[in-house]
Amino acid sequence: MGWCGRLLMILFCASFELSVFNQQQVFLEPRIVWIDRSELIGAESIKSTFTLHNRGSQKVNILSVKPDCSCTGYHVTAKEIKPNTRITLSLDFQGESLLTMSELYAVIETDGNPRYLKASIKVKK
């Protein structure tokens, strides 16, 4: 095999490695929870639930959860997601706060792929 053949072989192997490495491992379901405006009026607190699913073969750690508003609290059922398992993220917020903002969200940082996920709560128009 000449140098051209070797170069092509190296490029092929490198692209295969990158495609395997970059496969999405962690999935957020749903990404957006839609809430009807009528549910928010007069509501003291509203809770929305999201599922984080590790479809990979390695464990994934939740490094942080950062809500965009101090009016939003959160709870994660575990800080580690084992392969082929799910954990739950709950976002709690004051109902009236979503009326003025139209969207609340939290950014979840993981050591998996993707590194960042966004869980959103939006008002139906």
N, C-alpha and C positions, 0 to 999 in steps of 0.2 A: 504494500500500500504506500503510495507516494505521500508527500507532505500535504497535498490538497485533500486526499482521502482522509488523512489523519485529522486535519482541521475540521472537515465536515463531521467526522465522528465525534470530536470534542464538542462542537457546537450542538449537535443533536443531543448528546448526553447532558450538556448543561441546560438546554431548554427543557428536557424531560424532568430534570431535577427541580427546576424552578416551577414547572406546572404542577408537580406533585406537592411541593412545599407550599404553594400559594392557594391550595384548595381550601375553601371555606370550611371551618371546623365548628364554629359556634353560630347558632341561629336564634334569632329573637322572634317570638310569635305571640301576639301580633306586634308589628312595629308601631302601629298607630291604633289607639283606642278612640273611637268617635263617641262623643257624648252629646245628647240633645240638650239644647239651651234650657228647656223647661225643667230638666233634672237639676240644674244648678241653682235656680232661683230659690232662695231660702235654705239651701242645703248647708249644713254646718261642715260636714266632711264627706268626701267622696273617695272611694278606694278603687283603683284599677289594677288589674293583675296581668303580668307578662310572664312568659315561659322562656327560659334560656335552655337550649338543647345542644348538648355536645355530641355531634355526630362523628367525631374523630376517634382516633385510637389512643390518644394521650389525654391525661387529665388537663383541665383548664382551670386556672385560678381567677377569681374575681378580685382585681386589685383595688378598684374603687367604684363607687356609685356617686355621681355628682348631679343632684337636681339643679335646674337653672334658677330656681326661686326658693327663698327661705321659707315660703309658705308650703313647700312640698316635703313630706317625710317619706322615708322608704324603709322597706324590710326585705332582706334576701334570706331565703331558707337555708342557704349554705354558701360558703366562700370558695368551695371547690366543686367542680362539675366533673365527675368521673366519666370515662368514655361511655357513650350510648345511654346517658342519663339526662334528666332534666331537673332544673331547680326553678323556683318561683321568685319573681321580683314583684313587690307590691308598692305602688305609689299612692300616698294619701295626701289629699290637699283640701283646702277650704273651697267649697263650691263656688262662692262668689268671686274668688280670685281668678278663676278661669274665664269668667264673663268679661273681665277687663283685658285679659291678656290673649285670649283665643287659642293659646297653646301653652302647655307646660311639658317639660321633658326632663329626662335624666340621661346622662352619658355614662355608660357602663364601660369601664376599662378592664380588659382581660389580658392574660399572657398568651392567648390563643390567636386564631385567625378568624375573623378580623380582630384587631386589637381594641377597637372602639365600636360600640353599638349605641344607638339612640332609641330610647323608648319614649314615645310621644302620646300626649293626650290632647285631643283637639275638639273644638266645639263645631257641631254640624251647623252649617249656614242655612 
